[in-house]
């Protein structure tokens, strides 16, 4: 994946996390369906927790390589995803800045 494509995917997944946080799981679902990363699979699992489709959520958690935490942990999962996306975007920015010197 090119640097530009990776950045666009990160931006869209960051948007999906914010939509999940706002409870707009349908809109987040449209975004995560377009990506194939482990992060997108995890977010896809969170979408299905919010939707109430726990069997589908378990499937996406397995694809993401994560343990399914159950319905009651959805707020914690969204917060963890938000931290991961924020960290990933910061890391990407630092790497790009460092490589341009």
Secondary structure, DSSP 8 states (H G I E B T S, - for coil): --HHHHHHHHHHHHHHHHHHHTT-HHHHHHHHTT--SHHHHHHHHHHHHHHT-HHHHHHHHHHHT-----GGGHHHHHHHHHHHHHHHHHHHHHHHHHHT-
